[in-house]
Amino acid sequence: MTSNRLQNLDLGTLRSFVTIAEFGSMTRAATRLFMTQSAISMQIKRLENNLGLIVFDRRAQGMTTTAEGEQLLHFANQMLAINDEAMGRLTSPDFEGLVRLGAPGDVIYPHIPKILQAFSRDYPRVQIKLSSGPTVNLKNQFKQGLLDVMLTTEKSADKDGQVISSQSLVWIGAEDGIAWKRRPLPLGISKNCAFRASAIKALEENDVEWVDVVASEDDTAAQALVSADLCVSAELEGVDNLGRVAIDHGGQLPDLPGFSIVLYNAKDPVNHLGDVLVEYLLRTFN
């Protein structure tokens, strides 16, 4: 029976192999790696025996890789690069610390949990502090230096912001709900919501009577009332509305303007972790 036992390439030996290929000499490679020449010679001998291949041509002018050695050199460079990146991220003080992210509740799902999960997997020594709230509150925190990276929902970006996604604003109600048919229209949008002014303006410009049924400054009360089919709200199309759905009103409610998800980065010259998190956000939203 043929054995299927897996064999592993030793990373230390691969580093010696790559260094010899770079300098063309075991002596120079041993000096570079703080090893004795005999030790590095034994590594290469074991490597060739295990592979059943000759990886170096040994000549008076120096050592050069054989055709098989060139193939191994390609894989060895990749394996060492991954090893060095992993060790750097896991142990380097450059990849530990705190990064503070702010985002409105209406853009957290579905993307933010997946982004933070991937970031935490790649940078396990970095702590993420997530703050959620209305855009106006987040922007105040950002100005006070309390956030490193911020997402907002706005019609347009400030000069230091970057639009990373543009989406339509839609009317939201309970599944199979009828609240949107009532007049005056029961409106459930929190006082600090970035969409409130646009929704009210659209209603009034189209002579749709409405009544405010939410007195809260956060979204929790509004979301509960919408889910209970006691009012309607306005939210970004395509986000996870946790059981609430876009209303198919057949033109009986006015169109709403588009909004942008805007990214702001404090660009702290000391703490570069915000820049790293921004890369994850851009890959997802762009």
C-alpha positions in Angstrom: 0.0 0.0 0.0 1.3 3.4 -1.0 1.8 5.8 2.0 -0.2 9.1 1.8 1.6 10.6 4.7 2.1 14.3 4.2 5.6 15.7 4.3 6.3 19.3 5.5 8.9 21.7 4.3 10.9 23.2 7.2 10.7 27.0 7.1 14.1 27.4 8.6 15.6 25.3 5.9 13.7 27.2 3.2 15.1 30.5 4.6 18.6 29.1 4.3 17.9 27.9 0.8 16.5 31.3 -0.3 19.5 33.1 1.3 22.0 30.8 -0.5 20.2 31.4 -3.8 20.4 35.2 -3.1 24.1 35.3 -2.2 25.4 32.4 -4.3 27.4 31.0 -1.4 26.8 28.9 1.7 29.5 30.9 3.5 27.9 34.2 2.9 24.4 32.8 3.6 25.6 31.3 6.9 27.1 34.7 8.0 23.9 36.5 7.1 21.8 34.0 9.1 24.2 33.8 12.0 24.7 30.0 11.4 27.8 27.9 10.9 28.6 26.7 7.4 28.3 23.1 8.4 24.8 23.6 9.9 23.5 25.3 6.8 25.2 22.6 4.6 23.4 19.9 6.6 20.0 21.7 6.1 20.4 21.7 2.3 21.6 18.1 2.2 18.5 17.0 4.2 16.3 19.1 1.9 17.6 17.5 -1.2 17.4 14.0 0.3 13.8 14.6 1.4 12.8 15.9 -2.0 14.9 13.5 -4.0 16.1 16.4 -6.0 19.2 18.5 -6.5 18.4 22.1 -5.9 21.8 23.7 -6.4 24.5 23.5 -9.0 27.8 23.7 -7.1 30.5 25.3 -9.1 33.7 27.2 -8.4 32.1 30.5 -9.3 29.4 29.9 -6.7 26.0 28.1 -6.2 23.1 28.5 -8.6 19.7 27.0 -8.5 18.8 24.1 -10.8 15.6 24.0 -12.7 14.0 22.2 -9.8 15.6 24.6 -7.4 14.0 27.5 -9.3 10.6 26.0 -8.8 11.3 25.5 -5.1 12.5 29.1 -4.8 9.2 30.4 -6.1 7.2 28.4 -3.4 9.8 29.2 -0.7 9.5 32.9 -1.2 5.7 32.7 -1.0 5.8 30.6 2.2 8.3 32.8 3.9 6.4 35.9 3.0 3.2 34.5 4.6 5.1 33.3 7.6 6.8 36.7 8.1 3.5 38.6 7.6 1.7 36.4 10.1 4.5 36.7 12.7 4.6 40.4 12.2 0.9 40.9 12.7 0.8 38.6 15.7 3.8 39.9 17.5 4.8 43.3 16.3 3.8 46.3 18.4 2.9 48.1 15.2 -0.2 45.8 15.0 -1.6 46.2 18.5 -3.6 48.9 20.0 -7.1 50.4 19.7 -9.0 51.7 16.7 -12.3 53.5 17.3 -15.0 53.2 14.6 -18.3 55.1 14.5 -21.2 54.2 12.3 -25.0 55.0 12.2 -27.2 52.1 13.1 -28.7 51.9 9.6 -25.4 51.0 7.9 -24.1 48.5 10.5 -26.0 45.6 8.9 -25.1 43.6 6.9 -21.5 44.7 6.2 -19.9 46.0 9.5 -20.0 42.7 11.5 -18.3 40.8 8.6 -15.7 43.6 8.2 -14.9 43.6 11.9 -14.7 39.8 12.0 -12.2 39.8 9.1 -10.1 42.6 10.6 -10.0 41.0 14.1 -9.0 37.7 12.5 -6.1 39.4 10.7 -5.1 41.7 13.6 -6.0 39.7 16.7 -4.0 42.1 19.0 -6.0 45.2 17.9 -9.0 46.1 19.9 -12.0 47.6 18.1 -14.3 50.0 19.8 -17.5 50.6 17.9 -19.8 53.5 18.5 -23.2 53.9 16.9 -25.6 56.8 16.7 -27.0 59.5 14.5 -24.7 61.0 11.9 -24.8 64.4 13.7 -23.7 62.9 17.0 -20.9 60.9 15.3 -19.6 64.0 13.5 -19.4 65.8 16.8 -17.4 62.9 18.4 -15.1 62.9 15.3 -14.4 66.6 15.7 -13.6 66.0 19.4 -11.0 63.3 18.4 -13.1 60.5 19.9 -13.2 58.5 16.7 -10.4 57.3 14.4 -12.7 56.3 11.5 -16.3 57.2 10.9 -19.1 56.3 8.5 -22.0 58.7 8.0 -25.1 58.9 6.0 -25.3 62.3 4.2 -26.5 63.8 0.9 -22.9 64.8 0.1 -19.5 64.5 1.8 -17.7 67.3 3.6 -14.3 68.3 2.1 -12.5 65.7 4.2 -15.0 62.9 3.6 -15.0 60.2 0.9 -18.2 58.8 -0.6 -17.9 55.0 -0.6 -21.5 54.1 -1.6 -24.6 55.9 -2.9 -28.0 54.4 -2.3 -31.6 55.3 -2.6 -33.7 56.3 0.3 -37.0 54.2 0.5 -40.1 54.1 2.6 -40.0 51.3 5.2 -42.9 49.6 6.9 -43.9 46.4 8.5 -44.2 43.3 6.3 -47.7 43.2 4.9 -48.4 46.4 6.8 -51.0 49.0 6.1 -49.8 52.0 8.1 -48.5 53.7 4.9 -52.2 53.9 3.7 -53.3 56.0 6.7 -53.8 59.8 6.5 -52.4 61.7 8.1 -49.4 59.4 7.5 -47.9 58.2 10.8 -44.2 59.0 10.6 -41.7 57.2 12.8 -38.3 58.8 12.3 -36.1 59.7 15.3 -35.4 63.4 15.9 -31.7 63.1 15.1 -32.0 60.8 12.1 -30.2 62.2 9.0 -33.2 61.1 6.8 -35.9 62.9 8.8 -35.7 66.3 7.1 -35.7 64.8 3.6 -38.7 62.6 4.3 -40.7 65.5 5.8 -39.8 67.8 2.9 -40.9 65.2 0.4 -44.2 64.7 2.1 -45.0 68.4 2.4 -43.9 69.2 -1.2 -46.4 66.5 -2.3 -49.2 67.6 0.0 -49.2 64.4 2.0 -50.5 65.0 5.5 -48.4 63.4 8.2 -48.1 63.2 12.0 -45.1 62.6 14.1 -45.4 59.5 16.3 -41.9 59.3 17.7 -40.5 61.5 20.4 -37.2 59.6 20.9 -33.8 60.8 19.8 -32.6 57.3 18.9 -33.9 54.8 16.4 -35.0 52.0 18.8 -38.5 53.4 19.5 -39.1 54.2 15.8 -38.0 50.7 14.7 -40.4 49.1 17.2 -43.3 51.2 16.0 -42.6 50.5 12.4 -42.3 46.7 13.1 -45.7 46.9 14.9 -47.2 48.5 11.8 -48.0 51.7 13.7 -46.0 54.0 11.4 -43.6 54.2 8.5 -40.0 55.3 8.3 -37.3 56.1 5.7 -34.1 54.1 5.4 -31.4 53.2 2.9 -32.3 50.7 0.3 -30.4 47.4 0.5 -29.5 47.5 4.2 -30.7 44.9 6.6 -33.8 46.3 8.2 -34.3 43.5 10.7 -37.8 42.4 9.6 -38.9 45.8 8.2 -39.4 46.0 4.4 -39.5 48.5 1.6 -43.1 49.6 1.0 -44.5 48.8 -2.4 -46.8 51.9 -2.4 -47.4 52.2 -6.1 -46.6 55.9 -6.2 -48.9 56.8 -3.3 -45.9 58.0 -1.3 -43.5 60.6 -2.7 -40.0 59.7 -4.1 -37.2 60.2 -1.7 -33.7 61.6 -2.5 -30.5 59.5 -2.7 -28.0 59.5 0.2 -24.4 58.6 0.4 -22.4 56.5 2.9 -19.4 58.7 3.6 -16.0 57.7 5.1 -13.9 59.9 7.3 -10.4 59.0 8.5 -8.7 61.0 11.2 -5.3 59.9 9.8 -3.5 59.8 13.1 0.3 59.8 12.3 1.0 57.9 15.5 -1.8 55.3 15.3 -1.9 53.9 11.7 -4.5 51.2 12.6 -7.3 53.5 11.4 -5.7 53.4 7.9 -5.6 49.6 8.0 -9.3 49.5 9.0 -10.2 51.9 6.2 -8.7 49.4 3.6 -11.2 46.8 4.8 -14.1 49.2 4.6 -13.2 50.3 1.1 -12.9 46.8 -0.2 -16.4 46.0 1.0 -18.3 49.1 0.1 -16.6 50.0 -3.2 
